[in-house]
Amino acid sequence: MEQHIKPFIGACLNVFKEFLGADLKVGRPYFSETSAVNEWDLSAVIGLTGDARGAVVMSMKKNLALRITNILTGTEHASLDDDVVDAIGEVLNIIAGNAKKGLEESFRLVISLPAIVEGGEHAIRWPNSQARIMRIPFDIFDHDSFNLSVALEAVKKP
């Protein structure tokens, strides 16, 4: 599992640098329970299918989602409006697409369209209760942070 998160880390570093001009500090990845409740206000979710199945989830507080959207759109946003939902979903879509390229030696993957979950202390329903979820914490803009969570398991061939 650890080797499969490297493309996601690299994609995050590149996307945030290229699109936001932001340097990320990567925290220590750790395994999390499928039933864990998020402390975040917003999560973007993309499903993964093909030779492996799972999901990738980017979770953050409202203020960070607004700041990212403000930078990307060049306009001020005060609430989690449609532009914010679209922007955060698109950031994760680019990250997942770039990570998919990095995983091509191991898996052929198809990524879904992003979905957004919002609300304090929301929970993500993972593909199955046995999923191994690797959470990768990132620090950004000196005092903000977000998590990228990845669950990926190879599909058994008949």
N, C-alpha and C positions, 0 to 999 in steps of 0.2 A: 504493500500500500504506500509506503513512504516514497518509493521511486516514482509513483504515479502522481504525487502532489507537486513534484518539482516543476513540471510544465505550467501548473496553475500559479505557482509562486512567480516564475519568470514572466508569465503573461501579465499578472497584476503589476509587477514592477514596471514593465514596459508600457502598459496602457496608461497607468497613472502618470508616468513621466511624459509620455508623448502627448496625451490629450489634456492633461491638467498642469503640466510642468511641475508635478509634485514628486518628491522623493519619499519613498516608503521605508519604514523600518520594519523588518519582518521579525515577529516574535517566535517563540518556540512552539512548533505545532504539537498538538496533543489530541488524544482520542476522547470522544465525547459520547455520552449515552444518547440513544435515539429519542428518549423522552425529555431531554433537556429543554428547559424553557429559556427563550432568549430574553436578554435584558435590553434588546434593541427595539427601535420604533418601526423599522422598515427592513424587509428582507426581499431580495430579488432571487427567484428560484428558476433554474434551468434543469430539465431532465436530460439524462444521457441514456441512449440505447444503442444497440448494435452488438459488437463482440463483447461489450461490457454493459452493465446497467447501473444506474445510480442517479445522482443529482449533484449540482454545485449550487451553493447558496451564499450570497453576499449580504451580510447583515450590518446595520449601522443605526446610529441615532439620527433623529430628524435634522438637527443642526448640520451634521455632516452631509446628509443628502441634499439639503438646501444649498450648502456651499459648493458642492460638486456641480449641481445644476446651474447655479449662478455663473460659475466659471465657464461651463460648456456653452451656455446659451447667451451669455453676456447681458442677461437681464436679472433683476432681483425677484426672488420668490420668497414668500413669507409662510406658505403652507404647502403641504404635500399634495400639490395639484397635479394635473395630467402631465405637465412638462417635467415635473420631478420624477413621477412614475416612469415616464418614457426614458428620461436620461439615465436613471439608475439601472433600469432594465437593459438599456443599450450598452452601458459600461460592462455589465456582466456578460451580455451576449458577445462582446468583443473579446473579453477575457476567455470565455468558454471556447470560442472559435479558435483563438490562438493556442490555447492549451490542447485542443483537439489535434492540431498539427503536430504538437510535440509528443503526442501519444500514438501517432500513426504506426510506429514500429511495433507497438504492443496490441493496439486495438483499432478497429475501424468503428468510429462512433458517429452517431447522429445526435444533434442537439435540438432540443425543443425551443419554442419561443419562450421568452422570459415571462414569468408571472410574478406579481408583487403581492406580498403579504404585509399589512401594516397594522399597527396597534401595539401598545406597550405589553411586554411580556407574552408575546405570541409564541406559538409552538409550530414547528415544521413537522409534517408527517412524512417520514422517510419511506423509501420503497418497501422496506420490510423491517421488522423489529430486530433482526439480526445484523442490520447494516453496520459496518464499521465506519464511523464518521471521524474524519480528521479535520480538526479546526485549526486554522492558521490565523493568528492575530497579526494585524498590521497597525502601526502608528503612522499618522499623517498630519501635516500642518501643525507640528509641535505638540498639540494637546488633544487631537481627535484620534479615534481609532475605529476600526471595523474588523469583522471576522469574515474569512472565506472558509466555508465548510464544504468538504468533498467526501462523498460516499461513492465508491466505485468498485464493482466486483465483476470478474469475468463471468460470462454466460457459459454454462456447461453445454458443450456440443452433444447432440444425440448420438 
